[in-house]
């Protein structure tokens, strides 16, 4: 995968479309799985297009809300945009968006405060019900259709496996050098057949660098160039009563 050519699979290249068209695959009251991890690697274009569609439907007097599953928190292009559109009827497992929080606390949005580590196992065991659509961000697609994760993975493996259909955002802003960085574990079994994950040394790799996805499940591929929600570091401050010169001289004499 090169920095310029991010979609190597011809079958999936033929499914390229705009985010607006891709959002049309998501229907009212359906369940959508979107992941990432706390501002990194979450889909951005399709959720915003879906929010715009929901706003248009509400303006026309038609109710349109969806159920949203994620991994950890996401960003303003996902939780924030859908909440502003009054488009989320149910949310799990973790949220940090202030507008979503306000709607949960006021009873306008149902919420399941589930521990992150329990989400994928409960989805696999069927406790959460069916997953209609997975919307995932990747940094590229290889010639064989393997998906190169972007700056995080979250619950994307489970969403791809469980969803009836998949929408893929290929984000060129994410580095092409991410190819080969990930370790996706496909050896998980459900209880009572679960076994320990075979990591015994810090450098152990137990899985694959890529996400597997049946190309027939992919209904849309959307090319994007949107940055992650990176928070800046605060400016460094000196301890009270100590100047930089004092600090360096005292450190030098130790």
C-alpha beads as a LAMMPS data file, in Angstrom:
LAMMPS data file: protein, C-alpha beads

254 atoms
253 bonds

1 atom types
1 bond types

-500.0 500.0 xlo xhi
-500.0 500.0 ylo yhi
-500.0 500.0 zlo zhi

Masses

1 110.0

Atoms # bond

1 1 1 0.000 0.000 0.000
2 1 1 1.441 3.368 -0.998
3 1 1 0.670 6.804 0.378
4 1 1 -1.083 7.771 -2.887
5 1 1 -2.963 4.587 -3.727
6 1 1 -4.871 3.469 -0.665
7 1 1 -7.430 1.111 -2.249
8 1 1 -5.616 -1.820 -3.814
9 1 1 -8.596 -4.186 -4.185
10 1 1 -10.397 -3.659 -7.493
11 1 1 -13.695 -5.079 -6.186
12 1 1 -13.762 -2.577 -3.352
13 1 1 -12.446 0.260 -5.499
14 1 1 -15.595 -0.136 -7.588
15 1 1 -17.713 0.560 -4.495
16 1 1 -16.356 4.066 -3.932
17 1 1 -18.980 6.744 -3.362
18 1 1 -19.608 9.924 -1.418
19 1 1 -20.346 9.899 2.284
20 1 1 -23.859 11.189 1.527
21 1 1 -24.602 8.185 -0.677
22 1 1 -23.039 5.764 1.787
23 1 1 -25.206 7.121 4.608
24 1 1 -28.268 6.082 2.596
25 1 1 -27.541 2.474 3.495
26 1 1 -28.358 3.253 7.135
27 1 1 -32.062 3.065 7.929
28 1 1 -34.133 4.494 10.808
29 1 1 -34.020 2.559 14.095
30 1 1 -31.176 0.348 12.862
31 1 1 -28.104 -0.456 14.951
32 1 1 -24.768 0.962 13.802
33 1 1 -21.368 -0.112 15.120
34 1 1 -18.626 2.526 14.874
35 1 1 -15.363 2.357 16.750
36 1 1 -11.950 3.790 17.268
37 1 1 -10.483 4.749 20.627
38 1 1 -10.899 8.113 22.352
39 1 1 -10.492 10.441 19.421
40 1 1 -8.308 8.172 17.277
41 1 1 -9.333 6.056 14.313
42 1 1 -13.090 6.616 14.440
43 1 1 -15.160 7.210 11.253
44 1 1 -15.826 10.868 10.558
45 1 1 -17.374 11.475 7.125
46 1 1 -20.278 9.010 7.157
47 1 1 -21.529 9.928 10.667
48 1 1 -21.628 13.595 9.673
49 1 1 -23.461 12.758 6.443
50 1 1 -25.886 10.606 8.431
51 1 1 -26.488 13.477 10.857
52 1 1 -27.289 15.811 7.955
53 1 1 -29.721 13.255 6.546
54 1 1 -31.388 12.849 9.943
55 1 1 -31.798 16.623 10.255
56 1 1 -33.421 16.745 6.814
57 1 1 -35.802 13.928 7.722
58 1 1 -36.766 15.634 10.979
59 1 1 -37.369 18.915 9.119
60 1 1 -39.763 17.011 6.854
61 1 1 -41.612 15.652 9.867
62 1 1 -40.224 12.120 9.682
63 1 1 -38.654 10.459 12.722
64 1 1 -35.132 9.139 12.144
65 1 1 -32.942 7.898 14.967
66 1 1 -30.388 5.093 15.208
67 1 1 -28.837 2.901 17.877
68 1 1 -25.093 3.449 18.222
69 1 1 -22.493 1.023 19.558
70 1 1 -18.857 2.087 19.802
71 1 1 -15.685 1.068 21.591
72 1 1 -14.478 3.914 23.767
73 1 1 -15.492 7.540 23.265
74 1 1 -15.303 9.047 19.776
75 1 1 -15.256 12.647 18.570
76 1 1 -17.475 15.581 17.608
77 1 1 -17.893 14.325 14.024
78 1 1 -19.614 11.198 15.370
79 1 1 -21.246 11.521 18.799
80 1 1 -21.479 15.288 18.666
81 1 1 -22.944 15.507 15.146
82 1 1 -25.520 12.770 15.716
83 1 1 -26.549 14.202 19.086
84 1 1 -27.034 17.695 17.617
85 1 1 -29.327 16.104 15.038
86 1 1 -31.275 14.357 17.844
87 1 1 -30.382 11.188 15.966
88 1 1 -29.324 8.726 18.690
89 1 1 -32.020 6.702 20.423
90 1 1 -29.638 4.327 22.231
91 1 1 -25.918 4.460 22.995
92 1 1 -23.322 2.116 24.493
93 1 1 -20.821 1.616 26.109
94 1 1 -18.856 4.792 26.893
95 1 1 -19.290 8.443 26.031
96 1 1 -17.479 11.698 26.714
97 1 1 -19.425 14.082 24.465
98 1 1 -21.138 16.805 26.541
99 1 1 -24.271 16.970 24.364
100 1 1 -24.718 13.200 24.447
101 1 1 -24.257 13.305 28.222
102 1 1 -26.938 15.982 28.540
103 1 1 -29.387 13.971 26.435
104 1 1 -28.691 10.805 28.457
105 1 1 -29.174 12.590 31.783
106 1 1 -32.385 14.255 30.606
107 1 1 -33.853 10.930 29.461
108 1 1 -33.915 11.814 25.752
109 1 1 -31.390 9.067 24.906
110 1 1 -31.276 5.533 26.282
111 1 1 -27.845 4.490 27.512
112 1 1 -26.135 1.321 28.693
113 1 1 -23.020 2.121 30.738
114 1 1 -21.282 -1.157 29.973
115 1 1 -17.609 -1.821 30.688
116 1 1 -15.650 -1.621 27.443
117 1 1 -14.107 -5.064 27.878
118 1 1 -17.564 -6.674 27.998
119 1 1 -18.980 -5.184 24.802
120 1 1 -17.489 -7.523 22.195
121 1 1 -18.148 -10.731 24.191
122 1 1 -21.754 -9.691 24.815
123 1 1 -22.219 -8.840 21.148
124 1 1 -20.834 -12.247 20.138
125 1 1 -23.128 -14.017 22.604
126 1 1 -26.167 -12.214 21.227
127 1 1 -27.115 -10.275 24.369
128 1 1 -27.088 -6.933 22.535
129 1 1 -29.209 -8.019 19.586
130 1 1 -28.351 -7.835 15.872
131 1 1 -25.926 -5.334 14.368
132 1 1 -27.158 -3.906 11.080
133 1 1 -24.242 -1.784 9.866
134 1 1 -20.570 -1.392 10.716
135 1 1 -18.894 1.900 9.794
136 1 1 -15.143 1.658 10.225
137 1 1 -12.129 3.782 9.413
138 1 1 -9.013 2.217 7.864
139 1 1 -5.792 3.652 6.493
140 1 1 -5.893 1.479 3.376
141 1 1 -7.155 -1.624 1.603
142 1 1 -4.698 -4.179 0.225
143 1 1 -5.035 -5.931 -3.137
144 1 1 -6.481 -9.043 -1.491
145 1 1 -9.149 -6.973 0.279
146 1 1 -7.484 -6.998 3.708
147 1 1 -8.222 -3.814 5.645
148 1 1 -5.313 -1.893 7.182
149 1 1 -6.524 -0.359 10.487
150 1 1 -5.847 3.300 11.092
151 1 1 -4.699 4.840 14.374
152 1 1 -6.792 2.502 16.546
153 1 1 -8.827 -0.698 16.324
154 1 1 -11.351 -0.674 19.170
155 1 1 -14.259 -3.029 18.483
156 1 1 -13.909 -2.911 14.692
157 1 1 -13.076 -6.610 14.353
158 1 1 -16.290 -7.564 16.143
159 1 1 -18.384 -5.024 14.256
160 1 1 -17.128 -6.311 10.902
161 1 1 -17.815 -9.916 11.866
162 1 1 -21.250 -9.239 13.362
163 1 1 -22.708 -6.651 10.985
164 1 1 -25.017 -7.434 8.112
165 1 1 -23.259 -4.792 5.984
166 1 1 -20.054 -2.753 6.224
167 1 1 -19.197 0.802 5.198
168 1 1 -15.460 1.516 5.014
169 1 1 -13.889 4.947 5.291
170 1 1 -10.371 5.017 3.813
171 1 1 -8.620 7.948 5.443
172 1 1 -5.589 9.300 3.554
173 1 1 -4.739 11.557 6.522
174 1 1 -3.698 8.442 8.416
175 1 1 -0.109 7.383 7.719
176 1 1 0.497 4.700 5.088
177 1 1 3.249 3.444 7.414
178 1 1 0.550 1.956 9.659
179 1 1 0.532 -1.051 7.308
180 1 1 1.869 -3.955 9.395
181 1 1 1.704 -2.203 12.773
182 1 1 -1.395 -3.904 14.170
183 1 1 -1.986 -7.293 15.766
184 1 1 -5.580 -8.473 15.262
185 1 1 -6.352 -11.623 17.222
186 1 1 -8.705 -14.104 15.538
187 1 1 -8.287 -16.914 18.064
188 1 1 -11.013 -15.827 20.479
189 1 1 -13.615 -18.439 21.428
190 1 1 -16.763 -18.030 23.484
191 1 1 -17.120 -19.625 26.918
192 1 1 -16.798 -22.446 27.868
193 1 1 -14.230 -22.916 25.090
194 1 1 -12.231 -19.758 25.741
195 1 1 -8.508 -20.210 26.348
196 1 1 -5.850 -17.759 27.604
197 1 1 -4.572 -15.259 25.061
198 1 1 -1.055 -16.512 24.239
199 1 1 0.984 -13.437 25.159
200 1 1 3.934 -14.346 27.392
201 1 1 6.575 -11.801 26.291
202 1 1 6.333 -8.053 25.549
203 1 1 7.214 -8.576 21.879
204 1 1 4.779 -11.438 21.178
205 1 1 2.478 -11.101 18.191
206 1 1 -0.539 -13.363 18.321
207 1 1 -2.662 -12.345 15.352
208 1 1 -2.615 -10.651 11.980
209 1 1 -1.750 -7.124 10.835
210 1 1 -5.082 -6.709 9.038
211 1 1 -8.826 -6.876 9.514
212 1 1 -10.639 -9.544 7.511
213 1 1 -13.866 -8.604 5.774
214 1 1 -15.846 -10.430 3.104
215 1 1 -15.891 -7.988 0.148
216 1 1 -19.515 -8.937 -0.470
217 1 1 -20.458 -7.409 2.914
218 1 1 -18.953 -4.047 1.967
219 1 1 -21.653 -1.830 0.486
220 1 1 -19.677 1.414 0.267
221 1 1 -16.114 2.728 0.368
222 1 1 -15.693 6.409 1.219
223 1 1 -12.369 8.200 0.753
224 1 1 -11.604 10.836 3.386
225 1 1 -8.782 13.085 4.534
226 1 1 -9.950 14.008 8.029
227 1 1 -7.614 14.357 11.023
228 1 1 -8.117 12.620 14.331
229 1 1 -9.216 14.646 17.349
230 1 1 -5.742 15.268 18.759
231 1 1 -5.683 17.368 21.918
232 1 1 -2.648 19.656 22.319
233 1 1 -0.333 19.312 25.301
234 1 1 -0.525 22.080 27.867
235 1 1 2.414 24.464 28.073
236 1 1 5.014 23.298 30.570
237 1 1 5.027 25.214 33.816
238 1 1 7.744 25.539 36.455
239 1 1 7.115 24.587 40.106
240 1 1 6.210 27.620 42.262
241 1 1 9.219 29.608 43.427
242 1 1 11.692 27.948 41.021
243 1 1 12.992 29.581 37.874
244 1 1 14.320 27.542 34.910
245 1 1 17.882 28.638 35.832
246 1 1 17.452 27.534 39.442
247 1 1 16.000 24.194 38.322
248 1 1 18.885 23.481 35.922
249 1 1 21.596 24.453 38.365
250 1 1 20.125 22.351 41.164
251 1 1 19.785 19.377 38.856
252 1 1 23.358 19.820 37.642
253 1 1 24.809 19.658 41.150
254 1 1 23.050 16.430 42.162

Bonds

1 1 1 2
2 1 2 3
3 1 3 4
4 1 4 5
5 1 5 6
6 1 6 7
7 1 7 8
8 1 8 9
9 1 9 10
10 1 10 11
11 1 11 12
12 1 12 13
13 1 13 14
14 1 14 15
15 1 15 16
16 1 16 17
17 1 17 18
18 1 18 19
19 1 19 20
20 1 20 21
21 1 21 22
22 1 22 23
23 1 23 24
24 1 24 25
25 1 25 26
26 1 26 27
27 1 27 28
28 1 28 29
29 1 29 30
30 1 30 31
31 1 31 32
32 1 32 33
33 1 33 34
34 1 34 35
35 1 35 36
36 1 36 37
37 1 37 38
38 1 38 39
39 1 39 40
40 1 40 41
41 1 41 42
42 1 42 43
43 1 43 44
44 1 44 45
45 1 45 46
46 1 46 47
47 1 47 48
48 1 48 49
49 1 49 50
50 1 50 51
51 1 51 52
52 1 52 53
53 1 53 54
54 1 54 55
55 1 55 56
56 1 56 57
57 1 57 58
58 1 58 59
59 1 59 60
60 1 60 61
61 1 61 62
62 1 62 63
63 1 63 64
64 1 64 65
65 1 65 66
66 1 66 67
67 1 67 68
68 1 68 69
69 1 69 70
70 1 70 71
71 1 71 72
72 1 72 73
73 1 73 74
74 1 74 75
75 1 75 76
76 1 76 77
77 1 77 78
78 1 78 79
79 1 79 80
80 1 80 81
81 1 81 82
82 1 82 83
83 1 83 84
84 1 84 85
85 1 85 86
86 1 86 87
87 1 87 88
88 1 88 89
89 1 89 90
90 1 90 91
91 1 91 92
92 1 92 93
93 1 93 94
94 1 94 95
95 1 95 96
96 1 96 97
97 1 97 98
98 1 98 99
99 1 99 100
100 1 100 101
101 1 101 102
102 1 102 103
103 1 103 104
104 1 104 105
105 1 105 106
106 1 106 107
107 1 107 108
108 1 108 109
109 1 109 110
110 1 110 111
111 1 111 112
112 1 112 113
113 1 113 114
114 1 114 115
115 1 115 116
116 1 116 117
117 1 117 118
118 1 118 119
119 1 119 120
120 1 120 121
121 1 121 122
122 1 122 123
123 1 123 124
124 1 124 125
125 1 125 126
126 1 126 127
127 1 127 128
128 1 128 129
129 1 129 130
130 1 130 131
131 1 131 132
132 1 132 133
133 1 133 134
134 1 134 135
135 1 135 136
136 1 136 137
137 1 137 138
138 1 138 139
139 1 139 140
140 1 140 141
141 1 141 142
142 1 142 143
143 1 143 144
144 1 144 145
145 1 145 146
146 1 146 147
147 1 147 148
148 1 148 149
149 1 149 150
150 1 150 151
151 1 151 152
152 1 152 153
153 1 153 154
154 1 154 155
155 1 155 156
156 1 156 157
157 1 157 158
158 1 158 159
159 1 159 160
160 1 160 161
161 1 161 162
162 1 162 163
163 1 163 164
164 1 164 165
165 1 165 166
166 1 166 167
167 1 167 168
168 1 168 169
169 1 169 170
170 1 170 171
171 1 171 172
172 1 172 173
173 1 173 174
174 1 174 175
175 1 175 176
176 1 176 177
177 1 177 178
178 1 178 179
179 1 179 180
180 1 180 181
181 1 181 182
182 1 182 183
183 1 183 184
184 1 184 185
185 1 185 186
186 1 186 187
187 1 187 188
188 1 188 189
189 1 189 190
190 1 190 191
191 1 191 192
192 1 192 193
193 1 193 194
194 1 194 195
195 1 195 196
196 1 196 197
197 1 197 198
198 1 198 199
199 1 199 200
200 1 200 201
201 1 201 202
202 1 202 203
203 1 203 204
204 1 204 205
205 1 205 206
206 1 206 207
207 1 207 208
208 1 208 209
209 1 209 210
210 1 210 211
211 1 211 212
212 1 212 213
213 1 213 214
214 1 214 215
215 1 215 216
216 1 216 217
217 1 217 218
218 1 218 219
219 1 219 220
220 1 220 221
221 1 221 222
222 1 222 223
223 1 223 224
224 1 224 225
225 1 225 226
226 1 226 227
227 1 227 228
228 1 228 229
229 1 229 230
230 1 230 231
231 1 231 232
232 1 232 233
233 1 233 234
234 1 234 235
235 1 235 236
236 1 236 237
237 1 237 238
238 1 238 239
239 1 239 240
240 1 240 241
241 1 241 242
242 1 242 243
243 1 243 244
244 1 244 245
245 1 245 246
246 1 246 247
247 1 247 248
248 1 248 249
249 1 249 250
250 1 250 251
251 1 251 252
252 1 252 253
253 1 253 254
